[in-house]
Amino acid sequence: MPPKHDWRRQPPSRHAQGQPDVTPGGIGYGISFDDTALLWTNSTIADYYVIAPTVLNGYVSTLYLTSTCRAQLGTESLIWYNAQDQAGFWIYDWSQNSSNRWQAGMDNLPTTHPEYLSQRPDEFGISRQMCHLRNGTSYVGLAGGSYHWQNQAMLFNFRRGGWDLIYSSVYTTTNLAGNLYTSGGGGWWGPIVETFDTYTNVNPVGFDLIRLFQDGKANPLWITAKNATISQSSPWQLLTLAPDTSFTVAVSPTNLPVGSYQLGTLCVTATTNAASFSLSPTTGLASAYWVITPSSNTWDKTVVGLAPGRYTITFNPLPGLVTPAAQVFTIAANSITTVQASYGTLLRAPVITGQVLLPGHFLQMTFSGPPGQPFSVRGTSRLTAPMPTWPVLSNSWFGTGGIATFTGTAAASNALQYYRISSP
């Protein structure tokens, strides 16, 4: 493998802790992509949570929690620790000149930008301080004989529940192979704990829910043992591992408690961020925020720490949208299970197609509605009565979107009766 970095004497654009001035480091623990896996042609976006304590604790010279997005000239959105300073956030752009690859940074993230950190449960239900990062590369097009690309790096703002674009750059190559992954080139390492020295005591660090969004697809590619490999060096102790979507490691003079490896994770996707659901049996811990996936209007939410077994997910109704049917699924140990909820179908009002007064003062109405949508007929003799209090006279279900007929009760010749048709 080529060196991971050439960060010697590369000053950041903004710094207060001092520039990282170190030779390429080693992997204390981390993931590398397999040569034939997770390849892309138009875009690739790495999305992951970084388990980032405020400080590392014992002796630490320099340590990075970093990843590529599978592009040779992409960015790395990384958490940087320097001695006993607080965690910082930095962007290293491989597309820039070798003397100017540090492009943006924030020192002392817990103090200066706490909105980018949140306590949330990892895949094993253990509460960790995390930062949600996303760095990606996309192919823009061919112009002037050059191939144009764009790099972007984002941080999830937990305070407002959405992404903040931190950095963006556009650049060119003379051929596609200059940026798409090729064996022996850059972009081969995934989330890694990058080390540079001897570490005597380090609080738990790592990554959670590691995935790639590629070529405009809404569904992610999870990092698994089939598309990536793990490297580990002493004295890093593995605390939790869900091969390979999450891991936590530490350095301690004593053995730290090791988490269970037999839990699963549920990822729920829906076409709106307002959707909610419940699980039966009730278990696990849901993530605090919905997160929109790249290049789509799909949102996802995770439930972590699920014991293996069968579950039923029930979706709560949303005004104006068809509620998805309940689904039964199985959670396996050390797995990601995805359930999709299509909330995108809009409810439509029924259309009255005819009405006639029958002998005996009976009113008959015909009306149509969209398939699979319930409606009720309500009636009252007092137009001033609040509509929710109008008695329900009949319920109809339009399984085929056809015509329905309603016949009202007989009324006195001089009486008035008002009707309305609505969702029940």
N, C-alpha and C positions, 0 to 999 in steps of 0.2 A: 504494500500500500504506500502511496505517496505521503509526505508529511501532512499532518492535519492543518497546520497553519504556518504562515511565515510572518508572525506578529512581532518580530524583533524590531524595536524602535519604531513602532507605528503609533503615532500620537492620536488620541481621540480628538474629535472636533471640539468637544467641551469636556473638561475634566476638573475634578477637585481632589480626587484621591491619588492622582499621579497616573501617568500613562503605563499600560502594561508593557514592560520591556523584558520579555522573556523569550527563550528559544522554544521551538515547538514542543508541546508537552505530550504526556501519555494519557492513556485511558484508565482511570481508576475503576470505572464500571460504565458500560454503555453498549450501544447498539450500532452495528454497521449493516447497511443494506446489502443483500445478496446481488451479485452481478446481473442476474437475469430477471430480477423482480422489481416491481414498482417503477417501471419505465414510463415515460410520458412523451407527448409530442407537442401539446399546445400550452399547457399550464400545469404547475405543480405547487401545492400549498401545504406546508407542514403546520399542523395545529396540535398544540400540546400544552399541558399544564406543567409548570416547573415547581417542584416542592422547594421553596426558598425561605428558610428561616432568616430572621433579621440579621443575625451574626452566626458565624460558624463555630465559635466556642474556643477550641484550643489553638495551637500554633498552626497558622496558615499563611503561606506567602502569597500565592495567587491560585485561584480556582475558578473555572468557568463551567457553567451548566448551559450547554450549547447544542445546536443541531443545524445541519443543512436542510434544504427542502428538496434534495435530490437533483438540483441543478448545479452545474459546474461553476457558474458565475452568479449564483444567487447570494442572498444575504444570510447572515446568522443573527437571529435575535437571541441574545444571551444574558444570563445573570452572571455578574462578575463579583467575586469576593477578593478583597485585598486586605491582608492582615486582619485586624479586628474591626475594620470599617463595616458599615451596614451594606446589605446587598445593593448592587447597582444594576442598571439596565443599559446595554450597549448594543449597537448595530455595527456589524462588520460586513462590508460589501465587497465580494470577490470580483465584481465587474469593474471596480475602480482601479486607478493606477496603484501600484504596489506601495507607493509612499503616502497614499491617502485613502486607505480602506476603512479606517474608523470614521463613521459618518455622523453618528449621533449618540448621546448618552445622557443618563440621569443618575447622579450619585445619590446615595442614602435614600433609596426608594421608599422604605417604610416611613421615613420622616417627611420627605419632600413630595412624594406622590403616593400616599396610602390608598388612593382609589384603584391602583393597579394590583393590590394585594387583597386576598380574602382567605379567611379560614373556611375550608370546605373538606368534606370527607374524601379520602382517596378510595381506590377500588375496594379496599378492605374495610371501609367504614371508619378509618382512623383520621381524626381531624388534623389537617396540616395547613400551614400557611402557604398559599400558592399564588403564582402569577400565570395568567393565561396568555400565551404568545402565539403569534401566527406570522410566518414569513413565507413569501412565495415569489415565483417567477413565472411570467407569461410571455408567450410569443405574440408580438404585435403585428408583424407582417414584413414583407419584402419590399424595399423601396431604395432606389438609387444604387442597386447592386449590393446592398447590405441587408442583413437580417436584424430586425429591430426587436428589442426585448424590454420588459419592464420588471423591476424588482420592487417589492413592497414589504413593509414590516408593520405589524399592528400589535397593540396591546388591548386587552379587554378591560374596559372601565367598569368595575363592579358597582361603583356608586350609581351610575346611570343605566347599567345593564346593556351596554353596546360597545362596539369596537371603536377605538381611536386609531386613525392612521398616523403613524409616527414618522414614517420615512417612505419616499418613493423616488425611483430614478429610472431613466431610460438610457439605453446604450445599444451598441451594434456589435455584430460579429460578421466575419466574412463567410461563414458557413454554419449550418445547423449544428454540426458536430462540436462547434466551439462552446455550446452551452448544454445541449442534451447530454444525458449521462453516457459516457463511454468507459469501458473497463480500463483502469489505470489512471483515470482522470479524477477531478475533484467531485464533490457531492456524494461521496460514498458513505459518509458517516451520518447516522441518525442521532438521537439524543444521547449525549455522553456527559459523564462527569470527567472533565478534562483536568488533569493534574500536572504539576510542574515541580513538585518538591516532595519532601517527606512530611507526612501529616500524622500528628500524634493524637488529635482529638477533634472530631468533626461531627456536628449535629446531623441528624438525618436529612439527606438531600435526595433528589431524584426527579422523576417525571411521572405524569399520570395521564392516562387516556391519550396515547400517542396515535395519531392518524394522519393520513395524507388525502387531500382532495386533488384529483388530477383530471385534466382535459375537460373541465366544465361539468363533471358529473356531480350530482347532488349527494350521492351516497359515498361515504369515505372508504378508504382502504385502511384497515387497522393493521398496525405493526404486529406480526405474528412470527412464530418460529419457522414458518414456511417461507417468509420473505426477508428475514433478517437474522443475524447471529449476535450473540452476546460475548463481550470481552470483560474479564474481571482480573484485577491485580490485588495483591496483598498491600496493605492490611485492611482493605475495604470489606466490611461485613454486610452481606445481603440481609435486609430486614423483611422486605415483602417483594413478591414477584408475581405478576400475571403475564406469563410469556405471550408477547413481549409488550403489551400495551401499557404497563406501569411497572415501576420498580422504585425501591427506596433503599439507600445504602448509608452507612455511617462508619466512622472510625472511633473506636472506644477501647480503653484499656481493659474493660470488662465486656462480656457478652451482653448485648442488649436484647430485649424481648423480640422474638421473631413472629411476624403476623401469619395468620392462616393463609394457605395458598389455595383453599378449596372454595372460594367464593366466585360469584359471577356478576356481570354488569348488564343492565338493560339500557339500551339507547332507544328513546322514543322520538320519532320524527313526525312532524305535522306541518301543515301549510299555513299555520298562524301561530303567533307567539302567545295568543290568549288562551290556547287550549290547556285543559287540565285533565287529570286522570287519577284513578285510584287503583291500587293493586290488592288482590286477594290471593293468598293470605297477606296481611299487612306486614311488611318487613322491608329492610333496606333503608337507605338514606338517599333522598332525591337531591340533585344539584340545585343550587339556589337560583340559577338563571337559565333562560332559554338562549340559545346561541344560533344565529343564522348561519347557514352553510354558504360557502362561496358560490357565486354564479347561479343562485336559485332563490326562491322565496320559501325554502324549507327551513324549519327550525327544529332543533333537537334538544332533548333533555335527558339526563342520565340518572339512573338509580343504581347506586353502588352497594356493595356488601350484601348481595343476595345469596342465600343458601341454595344449593342445587335443588331443583324440584319443579313442579308444575304450578303456573300462576295464571290468573285471569286479570286482564286489564280492562277497565271500564272507563270510557271517555265521558266527560261531563258535557252537557249541551251548551252551545253558544248561540246567542240570538242571531237569527238570520242565516245560520249555517246548518247543514245536515250533520247530525251526530254519527260518527263511525260506530259500527257494531262492536260489541265486546269481543276480545280475542283471547284464546287460550294458547299458551306457549310454554316451552320448557327451558329452564336455565340450567346450563351445565357448568361444572367447576372450571375456573380459569377461562371463561369465555365471554364474548360480547354478543348479546342477542339484540337484534334490531326489530322493532315493531313500528309499522307505518300507519298513520292515521290521516285519512284524506278528508280534511275539513273544508275543502275548497268549493263544494257544491253550494250555491246560493239557493235559499228558499225563495220560491216565487208565489205571488198571490194567485188565488183562483180567479177564473174569469166566468162571470154569469153569461150563459149563452141563450137563456130564454126563461120566460115566466108567463104563467097563464092562470086565470081564475077559473076554477072548476065549479060545477054545480054544487050547491050546498056550502058555498063560501070557503072552499079549500083553495089554498095557494100552492101551486106547483112550480118549482124552479129547477132548471138544469144548469149545471156549471161544470167546468173542467179544471184540472190541476196537473202539475208535473208528476212524473212517476215517483212512487214511493214516498209521498208526502201526505201527512195527515191533516185534515181540516175538520172543523166543527161548524154547525149551524146554530146560531143563537137567536133568540127572539124575545121581544118585550112589547108591552102595550104602552109603555111610557118612554118616549124618546129622551127625556131628561135623565133617565136612570143611568148611572155610570156603566160604561160598557162591560167592565169586568164582572158586573153583577148580573148581566143578562143570562137567563137560564140556557143551558145547552139543550137543544132540541134533538140534535142528531150528530153522530160522528161518522165521517167517511174516510176511507183510506184509498188513495189512488195508486194502486199497484202498477197500473199500466199507463197512467196519464189519460184515461178515457173520460167519458161523460158520466156524471152522477146526477141523480134526480132526488129532489127533496119535496115531500108533500106535507104542508102544514096542517095543523088541526083546524076544525071548523070554527068559524067566528061569527058573531052576530052581524047582521047586515049593516049596521051603522058603527061597528067597532073598527079601530085601527090596530094593526099589528106590524111591528118593525122587525126586520131580519138583518143579520150580518153573517158573513162567512169569513172565518179566520183560522189561523193555526190554533190548536187547542191549548 
